[in-house]
């Protein structure tokens, strides 16, 4: 019974981490190309950030859903940094 509960908790942690990463990507892309984003960063810098966000999104779509929460959280912390 404890094993099942541990698996459920791990699954929930994975889902939360992936949802956090996905939300961060969408929020950053929205901000990046808003008026605020244009004020905060030059076009070249916004393009560089957008490329990194797109790569993270592609990873999430292709491999991310099969990864662990630790990997998703590490990618999220790299995106935030």
Secondary structure, DSSP 8 states (H G I E B T S, - for coil): -HHHHHHHHHHHHHHHHHHHHHHHHHHHHHHHTSHHHHHHS-HHHHHHHHHHHHHHHHHHHHTGGGS-HHHHHHHHHHHH-
